[in-house]
């Protein structure tokens, strides 16, 4: 299998969700970031600590990724990236659903189950 260059390239759901997000309007990106940040309640503190370390490293637009220039989006995407698989995969599906519907109010991340 040919591995992708980006962390989400090897999963079709993550790849589709993040590619759709990357071309979305700023308003949709802001809604999506808030939506993804709801995952904070479902991940361990060490994951949150890792996110803040990454933000220090790439903050202030230092990174080359499409989401590095927006600190809220960067935090949201990093949260999705480092979330455990049992949280990440359902969250990616729900993000894709919300982006496809362009409706973040009816898709609930708090219903993710192990």
SVG drawing of the C-alpha trace seen along z (x, -y; Angstrom):
<svg xmlns="http://www.w3.org/2000/svg" viewBox="-30 -34 38 36">
<polyline fill="none" stroke="black" stroke-width="0.4" points="0.0,0.0 1.3,-3.4 1.4,-5.6 0.2,-9.2 2.3,-12.2 -0.2,-13.6 -1.4,-12.0 -4.9,-11.6 -4.2,-10.4 -4.4,-6.7 -8.0,-6.9 -10.6,-7.7 -13.1,-9.2 -10.5,-11.5 -9.0,-12.4 -12.4,-13.4 -13.5,-15.3 -10.3,-17.3 -10.1,-18.0 -13.7,-19.2 -12.9,-21.3 -9.8,-22.8 -11.9,-24.2 -14.8,-25.4 -15.7,-29.0 -14.2,-30.7 -17.6,-30.6 -17.8,-26.8 -14.3,-26.4 -15.1,-28.3 -18.1,-26.2 -16.1,-23.0 -13.4,-24.1 -15.9,-24.6 -17.5,-21.3 -14.2,-19.4 -13.2,-21.1 -16.1,-19.4 -13.8,-16.3 -11.8,-17.7 -14.2,-16.2 -13.5,-12.8 -9.7,-12.6 -7.2,-12.3 -5.2,-15.2 -1.9,-13.9 -3.6,-14.3 -4.5,-17.9 -1.0,-18.6 0.4,-17.2 -1.8,-19.5 -0.5,-22.6 3.1,-21.5 2.3,-21.2 0.7,-24.6 3.8,-26.1 5.9,-24.5 3.7,-25.5 1.9,-28.5 1.9,-32.0 1.7,-30.6 5.1,-28.8 3.8,-25.7 3.1,-24.9 -0.2,-23.1 -3.4,-24.8 -4.7,-25.0 -1.5,-26.4 -2.4,-30.1 -5.6,-29.8 -4.9,-28.9 -8.4,-27.7 -8.4,-25.5 -4.9,-24.2 -6.0,-23.2 -9.1,-21.5 -7.3,-19.6 -4.5,-18.6 -7.1,-17.4 -8.6,-15.2 -5.2,-14.0 -4.1,-12.8 -7.4,-11.5 -7.5,-7.8 -8.9,-5.8 -12.1,-4.9 -12.8,-8.7 -11.1,-9.8 -13.0,-7.7 -16.5,-8.4 -15.6,-12.1 -14.3,-12.1 -17.5,-10.5 -19.6,-13.1 -17.5,-15.9 -17.9,-14.7 -21.7,-14.4 -21.9,-17.9 -19.8,-19.3 -21.8,-17.5 -25.1,-18.8 -23.5,-22.2 -25.2,-21.8 -23.3,-21.6 -26.3,-22.0 -27.9,-18.6 -24.8,-16.4 -23.7,-15.8 -20.1,-14.8 -21.1,-14.0 -22.7,-10.8 -19.5,-9.2 -19.2,-5.8 -16.3,-3.3"/>
</svg>
